[in-house]
Structure formats: C-alpha cells, structure tokens
Amino acid sequence: MCLSIRQALEIVFEVENIKTRDELVQWCHYGRTRLYSEVRTLASEDWNRLATPESSVRVLYEHILSGYKCHTGEYKSVFK
C-alpha cells in the first residue's frame, strides 16, 4: 500500500501522540530530520515524485498541529 505524505504524517502524529508544535519540537529535538525520515519511509513513492518534499511536509504539519499561525482547527483526517 502506498501512502501519501498527508497519511504518513497522520500516522506519525497518531502513533507518537503529537498534537501541538511544542510536542513536535520535543519529539524531533529541535530539527525536523526525524520527521522527514519517518515520512520518507512511510510515503516513499509520494516523497520521490516531489521536487521539494520537505516543503510539502512542512505545509501540512503547520495546518495539522496547533501552535502554528496557519493552523485552522478545521483539518480533516483522511482516516476518519
């Protein structure tokens, strides 16, 4: 099964119980390498087809997690 980057992020956030910007910072230890690596592993096909997959990941997690200016609180999970 091939996951999208959005699905991969949701899985990581669910498994690691990450709901806020601060929780992401703590989990990643102030970088995003760990998150990018996890997403790259789970959504390798989607990752490889993009020119700048890190930018796509960043846009999505800023909409999903509270604590970012662009967080709307209206994000709908693809799994629900």
TIRO-2110 file (N, C-alpha, C; in Angstrom, 1 decimal):
// TIRO-2110
0.8, -1.2, 0.0, N, 1, A
0.0, 0.0, 0.0, CA, 1, A
0.9, 1.2, 0.0, C, 1, A
0.6, 2.2, -0.9, N, 2, A
1.4, 3.4, -1.0, CA, 2, A
0.6, 4.5, -0.2, C, 2, A
1.3, 5.1, 0.7, N, 3, A
0.7, 6.2, 1.5, CA, 3, A
1.0, 7.5, 0.9, C, 3, A
0.2, 8.5, 1.1, N, 4, A
0.5, 9.9, 0.7, CA, 4, A
1.3, 10.5, 1.9, C, 4, A
1.9, 11.6, 1.6, N, 5, A
2.6, 12.3, 2.7, CA, 5, A
1.6, 12.7, 3.8, C, 5, A
0.5, 13.1, 3.4, N, 6, A
-0.5, 13.5, 4.4, CA, 6, A
-0.9, 12.3, 5.3, C, 6, A
-1.1, 11.2, 4.7, N, 7, A
-1.4, 10.0, 5.5, CA, 7, A
-0.3, 9.6, 6.4, C, 7, A
0.9, 9.7, 5.9, N, 8, A
2.1, 9.3, 6.7, CA, 8, A
2.3, 10.3, 7.9, C, 8, A
2.0, 11.5, 7.7, N, 9, A
2.1, 12.5, 8.8, CA, 9, A
1.0, 12.1, 9.9, C, 9, A
-0.2, 11.8, 9.4, N, 10, A
-1.2, 11.5, 10.4, CA, 10, A
-0.8, 10.2, 11.2, C, 10, A
-0.2, 9.3, 10.5, N, 11, A
0.2, 8.1, 11.2, CA, 11, A
1.2, 8.4, 12.3, C, 11, A
2.3, 9.1, 11.9, N, 12, A
3.3, 9.5, 12.8, CA, 12, A
2.7, 10.3, 14.0, C, 12, A
1.9, 11.3, 13.7, N, 13, A
1.3, 12.1, 14.8, CA, 13, A
0.4, 11.2, 15.7, C, 13, A
-0.3, 10.3, 15.2, N, 14, A
-1.2, 9.4, 16.0, CA, 14, A
-0.3, 8.5, 16.9, C, 14, A
0.6, 7.8, 16.2, N, 15, A
1.4, 6.9, 17.0, CA, 15, A
2.3, 7.5, 18.1, C, 15, A
2.8, 8.7, 17.8, N, 16, A
3.7, 9.4, 18.7, CA, 16, A
2.9, 10.4, 19.6, C, 16, A
1.6, 10.5, 19.4, N, 17, A
0.7, 11.4, 20.2, CA, 17, A
1.1, 12.8, 20.1, C, 17, A
1.4, 13.3, 18.9, N, 18, A
1.8, 14.7, 18.7, CA, 18, A
0.6, 15.5, 18.2, C, 18, A
0.3, 16.5, 18.9, N, 19, A
-0.9, 17.3, 18.6, CA, 19, A
-0.6, 18.8, 18.5, C, 19, A
0.6, 19.2, 19.0, N, 20, A
1.0, 20.6, 19.0, CA, 20, A
2.4, 20.8, 18.5, C, 20, A
2.7, 22.1, 18.2, N, 21, A
4.0, 22.5, 17.7, CA, 21, A
5.1, 22.1, 18.7, C, 21, A
4.8, 22.4, 20.0, N, 22, A
5.7, 22.1, 21.1, CA, 22, A
6.0, 20.6, 21.2, C, 22, A
5.0, 19.8, 21.0, N, 23, A
5.2, 18.4, 21.1, CA, 23, A
6.1, 17.9, 19.9, C, 23, A
5.9, 18.5, 18.8, N, 24, A
6.7, 18.1, 17.6, CA, 24, A
8.1, 18.5, 17.8, C, 24, A
8.4, 19.7, 18.4, N, 25, A
9.7, 20.2, 18.6, CA, 25, A
10.4, 19.2, 19.6, C, 25, A
9.7, 18.9, 20.7, N, 26, A
10.3, 18.0, 21.6, CA, 26, A
10.6, 16.6, 21.0, C, 26, A
9.7, 16.1, 20.2, N, 27, A
9.9, 14.8, 19.6, CA, 27, A
11.0, 14.8, 18.6, C, 27, A
11.1, 15.9, 17.9, N, 28, A
12.2, 16.0, 16.8, CA, 28, A
13.5, 16.5, 17.4, C, 28, A
13.5, 16.9, 18.6, N, 29, A
14.7, 17.5, 19.2, CA, 29, A
15.2, 18.7, 18.4, C, 29, A
14.3, 19.6, 18.1, N, 30, A
14.5, 21.0, 17.6, CA, 30, A
15.0, 21.0, 16.1, C, 30, A
14.9, 19.9, 15.4, N, 31, A
15.1, 19.8, 14.0, CA, 31, A
13.9, 19.1, 13.4, C, 31, A
13.9, 18.9, 12.1, N, 32, A
12.8, 18.1, 11.5, CA, 32, A
13.3, 16.9, 10.8, C, 32, A
14.6, 16.6, 10.9, N, 33, A
15.2, 15.4, 10.3, CA, 33, A
14.4, 14.1, 10.6, C, 33, A
14.1, 14.0, 11.9, N, 34, A
13.4, 12.7, 12.3, CA, 34, A
12.1, 12.6, 11.7, C, 34, A
11.3, 13.7, 11.6, N, 35, A
10.0, 13.7, 11.0, CA, 35, A
10.1, 13.4, 9.5, C, 35, A
11.0, 14.1, 8.8, N, 36, A
11.2, 13.9, 7.4, CA, 36, A
11.6, 12.4, 7.1, C, 36, A
12.4, 11.8, 7.9, N, 37, A
12.9, 10.5, 7.7, CA, 37, A
11.7, 9.5, 7.9, C, 37, A
10.9, 9.7, 8.9, N, 38, A
9.7, 8.8, 9.1, CA, 38, A
8.7, 8.9, 7.9, C, 38, A
8.5, 10.2, 7.5, N, 39, A
7.5, 10.4, 6.4, CA, 39, A
8.1, 9.8, 5.1, C, 39, A
9.4, 10.0, 4.9, N, 40, A
10.0, 9.4, 3.7, CA, 40, A
9.9, 7.9, 3.6, C, 40, A
10.0, 7.3, 4.8, N, 41, A
9.9, 5.8, 4.9, CA, 41, A
8.5, 5.3, 4.6, C, 41, A
7.5, 6.0, 5.2, N, 42, A
6.1, 5.6, 5.0, CA, 42, A
5.5, 6.0, 3.7, C, 42, A
6.0, 7.1, 3.1, N, 43, A
5.4, 7.6, 1.8, CA, 43, A
6.4, 7.8, 0.8, C, 43, A
7.2, 6.8, 0.6, N, 44, A
8.4, 6.9, -0.3, CA, 44, A
8.0, 7.3, -1.8, C, 44, A
6.9, 6.7, -2.3, N, 45, A
6.5, 7.0, -3.7, CA, 45, A
6.2, 8.5, -3.8, C, 45, A
5.3, 8.9, -2.9, N, 46, A
4.9, 10.3, -2.9, CA, 46, A
6.1, 11.2, -2.7, C, 46, A
6.9, 10.9, -1.8, N, 47, A
8.1, 11.7, -1.5, CA, 47, A
9.0, 11.8, -2.7, C, 47, A
9.3, 10.7, -3.4, N, 48, A
10.2, 10.7, -4.5, CA, 48, A
9.7, 11.5, -5.7, C, 48, A
8.4, 11.6, -5.9, N, 49, A
7.8, 12.3, -7.0, CA, 49, A
7.8, 13.8, -6.9, C, 49, A
8.1, 14.3, -5.7, N, 50, A
8.1, 15.8, -5.4, CA, 50, A
9.5, 16.4, -5.5, C, 50, A
9.6, 17.6, -6.0, N, 51, A
10.8, 18.3, -6.1, CA, 51, A
11.3, 18.7, -4.7, C, 51, A
10.4, 19.1, -3.9, N, 52, A
10.8, 19.6, -2.5, CA, 52, A
9.8, 19.0, -1.5, C, 52, A
10.0, 17.7, -1.2, N, 53, A
9.0, 17.0, -0.3, CA, 53, A
9.0, 17.6, 1.1, C, 53, A
10.1, 18.1, 1.5, N, 54, A
10.2, 18.7, 2.9, CA, 54, A
9.2, 19.9, 3.0, C, 54, A
9.1, 20.7, 1.9, N, 55, A
8.2, 21.8, 1.9, CA, 55, A
6.7, 21.4, 2.0, C, 55, A
6.4, 20.3, 1.3, N, 56, A
5.1, 19.7, 1.4, CA, 56, A
4.8, 19.2, 2.8, C, 56, A
5.7, 18.6, 3.4, N, 57, A
5.6, 18.1, 4.8, CA, 57, A
5.3, 19.3, 5.7, C, 57, A
6.2, 20.3, 5.6, N, 58, A
6.1, 21.5, 6.4, CA, 58, A
4.7, 22.2, 6.3, C, 58, A
4.2, 22.4, 5.1, N, 59, A
2.9, 23.0, 4.9, CA, 59, A
1.8, 22.2, 5.6, C, 59, A
1.9, 20.9, 5.5, N, 60, A
0.9, 20.0, 6.1, CA, 60, A
0.9, 20.0, 7.6, C, 60, A
2.1, 19.8, 8.2, N, 61, A
2.1, 19.8, 9.6, CA, 61, A
1.8, 21.1, 10.3, C, 61, A
2.1, 22.2, 9.6, N, 62, A
1.7, 23.5, 10.1, CA, 62, A
0.1, 23.7, 10.1, C, 62, A
-0.6, 23.1, 9.2, N, 63, A
-2.0, 23.1, 9.2, CA, 63, A
-2.6, 22.1, 10.2, C, 63, A
-1.9, 21.0, 10.4, N, 64, A
-2.5, 19.9, 11.3, CA, 64, A
-2.3, 20.3, 12.7, C, 64, A
-1.1, 20.8, 13.1, N, 65, A
-0.8, 20.9, 14.5, CA, 65, A
-1.1, 22.3, 15.0, C, 65, A
-1.7, 22.4, 16.2, N, 66, A
-1.9, 23.7, 16.9, CA, 66, A
-0.6, 24.3, 17.3, C, 66, A
-0.6, 25.6, 17.3, N, 67, A
0.7, 26.3, 17.7, CA, 67, A
1.3, 27.0, 16.5, C, 67, A
0.8, 26.8, 15.3, N, 68, A
1.3, 27.4, 14.1, CA, 68, A
0.3, 28.4, 13.6, C, 68, A
0.7, 29.5, 13.0, N, 69, A
-0.2, 30.6, 12.6, CA, 69, A
-1.2, 30.1, 11.6, C, 69, A
-0.8, 29.2, 10.7, N, 70, A
-1.8, 28.8, 9.7, CA, 70, A
-2.7, 27.6, 10.1, C, 70, A
-2.6, 27.2, 11.4, N, 71, A
-3.4, 26.1, 11.9, CA, 71, A
-4.9, 26.7, 12.0, C, 71, A
-5.8, 26.0, 11.4, N, 72, A
-7.2, 26.5, 11.3, CA, 72, A
-8.1, 25.7, 12.3, C, 72, A
-7.6, 24.6, 12.7, N, 73, A
-8.5, 23.8, 13.6, CA, 73, A
-9.6, 23.1, 12.8, C, 73, A
-9.6, 23.2, 11.5, N, 74, A
-10.6, 22.6, 10.6, CA, 74, A
-10.0, 21.4, 9.8, C, 74, A
-8.8, 21.0, 10.2, N, 75, A
-8.2, 19.9, 9.4, CA, 75, A
-9.0, 18.6, 9.6, C, 75, A
-9.2, 18.0, 8.5, N, 76, A
-10.0, 16.7, 8.5, CA, 76, A
-9.1, 15.6, 8.1, C, 76, A
-9.0, 14.6, 9.0, N, 77, A
-8.2, 13.4, 8.8, CA, 77, A
-8.6, 12.6, 7.6, C, 77, A
-7.7, 12.1, 6.8, N, 78, A
-8.1, 11.2, 5.7, CA, 78, A
-8.5, 9.8, 6.2, C, 78, A
-8.3, 9.5, 7.5, N, 79, A
-8.7, 8.2, 8.0, CA, 79, A
-10.0, 8.2, 8.7, C, 79, A
-10.7, 9.4, 8.9, N, 80, A
-11.9, 9.4, 9.6, CA, 80, A
-13.1, 9.7, 8.7, C, 80, A
END
